[in-house]
Amino acid sequence: MFNKENRNKKTRIIFIRLVRVGSTTFYDLLIKYARRRGMKIYNYKSYHQELDGVFRRPYGVYAFHQAYNPEMQDEIVPGGKYVVLLRSPVDRVLSEYYKYLYDAPMRAKEMSERQKIEASKEKMSFNEWFSKEDDNYMHSGGVLCRQSNHMTKWLSYPYKCDLEQAKKNLDNFTVVGIMEKYGLFLDEVREKLG
């Protein structure tokens, strides 16, 4: 993806990292891309520095778990090309539930069936968890029950949880990928962003 002939190009990228869509691999590639080109990266560390009053804008790459908000993100990375990775909503919710059950996304793969049963004994059932309001959604505009599609909520700026608005907003993205077709996503990133 990042070959020698493209090493010096500095395409500014705004990667909207939706929760539990499998975006960590691309995030890691994007961080390497930015570091090789000496670009400032806006991520959790930068976010907390800004909260502490340390402002370093503009950045070259935005890679952060945060809802689509072009007013803010265009100020952080002027002229940035928007990229997002989507996932089947059912698979995304199941991934979030498994993270809740086993505390870390990769740990479940290392556990025996017996260990999984023990780890989940004191946790909510899927139905209880699915019906409960989740304050992790507060930063995307109010408490949202898990039944409402997280991806729609995060992409339907200004946070109306409106599927039609979310689809319109996707027109502003240079690359929209599907986790279930990850190879095609990387091909499109290479083709459209160099």
N, C-alpha and C positions, 0 to 999 in steps of 0.2 A: 504494500500500500504506500509506504513512504520510501521510495527508491531514491538513488543519488541525484537523478536529474531534477527531482521535485524538492530536494532537501532545502534549497534556499528560498523557495516560494513561501510567502507568508499570507495565506488566506486566513482571514479572521473568521472564527467559528463560534457560534452560540449553540451549545449542545444542551437541550432541555432534557434532563435526566428524570424520566418518570420512575416512580417507585416500583420495584419488583418486575422490571421488564427485561432483565438480563443485560444491563447497560455497562457493567463494570469492565468487560473486555475492551469495548470501544473507548471507554473513559481512559483506560490505561494507554491505549494507542494514541489517543488525542494528547495526553500529557507528554508522551515521548515526542510527538510531532512538535508541540509548542516549545519544549526544552531545547530540541535540536536547532530551533530557529531563534532562540533567545526571546521568545514571546512571553509576556506576563500572563499568568493563568489565574482566572477568577474561579475559586472553588471554596470549600469550607474554611480554609485558613484565611483567605482574602475576605470572605464574608465577615468573619469574626474580627479581623483587623479593622474593617470599616465600622463595625459596631463600636469598636473602641476608639473611633475617631481618626484612624490612620487611613487616609484616602490615597490610593495609588492609581486612580483611573487616568486614562483608559487602559483596558486590557486587550490582549490579542485573542485569547480563548476563554470562553465561558463554559464551564463544565460543572454543573451544580444541580442538585435535586431541588428544583423550584418550578412553580407553574410558569407557563408562557405569559410574559408580561413585557410586550415590546417597548413600552415607554421607559421602563427601567433598564431592560437588557440592551437596548440600542444606545443608551447612555454609557453603559459599562464597556461594551464592545462596539464602537461606532462602525457601521458598514459590515457587521458580522453576517455570515451566512447561517441561517437556522437549520439545525439538524435535530431529528427526534427519532427514537426507536419505539415502536408500539408492540403490543403483545396481545394474544387472545385474552379477552377480559376474564374468562373463567380460569385460564392458566395463571394469570396474574394474581387473582384473588387466592387461588390455592397456594401459590408460592408465598404470598404474604401470611397465610394461615400456618404453613409449615415453618416459616421463620419464627412466628409466634410460639409454636409448639416446641421447637427444638433450639430456639434462641439464636441460632446462626444458620445462614442459608446452606453452607456446605456440610455442617455437622451431621445432618440427617443421613447423608450418603455413607458416613463412617459408622453409623449405629446399627446394631442388630435389631431385629424386630422386637425382641424383648426390651432392649434399651429404649426403643421408641415408645413402647407402651408405658414403661415406667416414667419417662420424661413427660408424657402427656396426661398422666393421672390427675394431677392437680390443676390442669389447664381447662379452659372452657371447651365445650364441644364446638364443632364447626358452626352449628346453628346458633348457639349462644353468642359466639364470637362475631359471626356474620351480622347479627341483629343489633349488636352493641355500637353505640356511637364511638367514634375514634378521634381523640383529640390530636392525633398526628396529622390530621387534615387541616388543622386550624390555620397554619401558615398559608394555605391556599384559599382562604376566604371562608371562614366559619366551619363549625363542626359538621361533618358529613358522615352519614351511615355508610357502611361498606356496600350496601345494596346499590348505591348510586355509583356509576362507573367513574372510577378514579381518573382514568385517562381523559374522559370527557370533561370532568371538572377542571383538570389542570390545563387543558388546551382551549377551553371556551372563554378566554379572556373577554370581558372583565368578570370572570368567575360566576357565570350564570348557570353552570351545569347544563348547558344547552348543546345538544348533539349537532344541530345545524350550525351553530356558531363555531363549534370546535372544527367542523369540516371546512368552513370558510377560512378559519385561521390557518389550517394546514396549507392553504394556497401560498402563505407567506414563507413556507419552509423550502429550502433548496433541496433537502433530502428528507424523505419520510420512509423509514425502514420498518420492516416487520421482523420481530425476533425469530419467528418460525422460518424465515427465509434470510438468515443472517448473511450468508455469502453474497446474495444479491444486494443487500444493504451495503456491504463493504465495496462491491463493484461500483455501485452508484456514487458512493462517497469519492472513490478514486476518480471516476469519470467527471463528476460535476465540480469537485473541489481540488483536484490535482493531488 
